[in-house]
């Protein structure tokens, strides 16, 4: 599992993980782990191959406690970069403890036969020590 790496510099860090239709229609994929005190500042999903299940081709991004805390039902039916829209109101912006970030696929209807996307979560670490 990818851990959030921490540089000694004041810099934006990130987690990145590729998700695929073959992960499973309702798969929960761990993107990586943020360190305690990390603050999520941005995120996006870049769809490189369109997902093609029959009804829904969505993904939620969040934590185990709030699976859609960072992004809700992001449609993966067109190629391109989709920026997380809920960061300003999410309760999941500051990590009280080391926390896994997850992607929960919502592929319904006819089984998908294609779909690839890259999830990125940008964060800053607590270096106020």
N, C-alpha and C positions, 0 to 999 in steps of 0.2 A: 504494500500500500504506500502511495506517495505521501511523504510528510512535507509540510510547508517548511522550506529551508529558510534560514535566517542569516542574512548578511550583517556584517557589523556596520554597514552604511545605512543612512536614512534613504531608503529606496522602496519603491513599490515592488512587492513580490507577487507571485502568481502560482496557481495550480492549473494544470491543463490535462485533459483526458479525452480520448476519443470514445464516443458511444456509437453503437451499431444496432441495426434492426435485429441482428442475430444474437444480441444480448438477451432478448426475450421481450415479449409484448408488454409485460408489466415489471420488468427487471428494475432492481435498485442497484445502481452502479456507484461505487465510492469514487469520487473525483480526487480526493486527497484529504489530508488532515491539517487543519489550521492550528497554530500554536495558541496557547492561552494568551489573552490580551490582544490578539490580532483584531484589526478592524477591516471589514470588507468595504472596499471603496468602489468597485465596479465588477461587472461580469458580462459575458456574452456567450452566445452559441453560434458557431459558424457551421451552417449546413453545407456540406460539400457534395453529398448525394441525397436527393430528396427521398424522404420516407414515404412509402406507398401502401400502408395498410388501408383497408376498405373504408373505415369510418373516421377514426381519430388518429392523428400523428403528432402527439403532444409530449412534452417533457416538463416536469417540475424540477426546480433546483432548490435545495435547502439543507436541512439537518434532520436527524432522526426525530427530534422534537417538533419540528415544523418543516415537513417535506417540501412545501412550496414557499418557504420563508424568503427566498431570494428571487424566485421567478415562478410564475404560475402559468401552466398550460401554454407554453411557448410552442407555436405551430412550426412543424418542420416539413411543411409542404412546398416550400420554395427555397431555392439555394440562396445563400447570402448570410450576412452577419446580423444577428438579432440581439440587441443590447437588453440586459435585464432591466425591467421597468419598475420593480418594487423596492429597490434598495433604500429609497428615502424613507419608507415607512416600516421597514422590516424590523422585527424584534431580534433578528439574527445578525445584526451588524457588528457587535462587539462580542468576542468569544470569552466567556467567563472561565472556560477550561479548554484544554485541547479538544477540538471538535472536528468530526468527520463532516465533509460536505458531500451530499449525495445527489444523484440525478435519478428521478423516478420516471421511467417510460410509461406512456399511456397510448399504446398502439392497439386499437380495437377494430372490429370488423374483420374483413378478409385478411388473412395473414400477410404480413409485409414480406417482400422479396428483395427490398433495397432500402438503403438508408444509412448514412454516415454523417456524424456531426462532431465537432470539437467544442468541448465546454471549457471555458476559462473563467477563473475567479481571481480577481486582483485584490490584494490586501496589503496592509502595512502592519508591521510588528510593533510590539510594545518595547521600545528602546529608551524609555524614560527612566531607566533604572539608575 
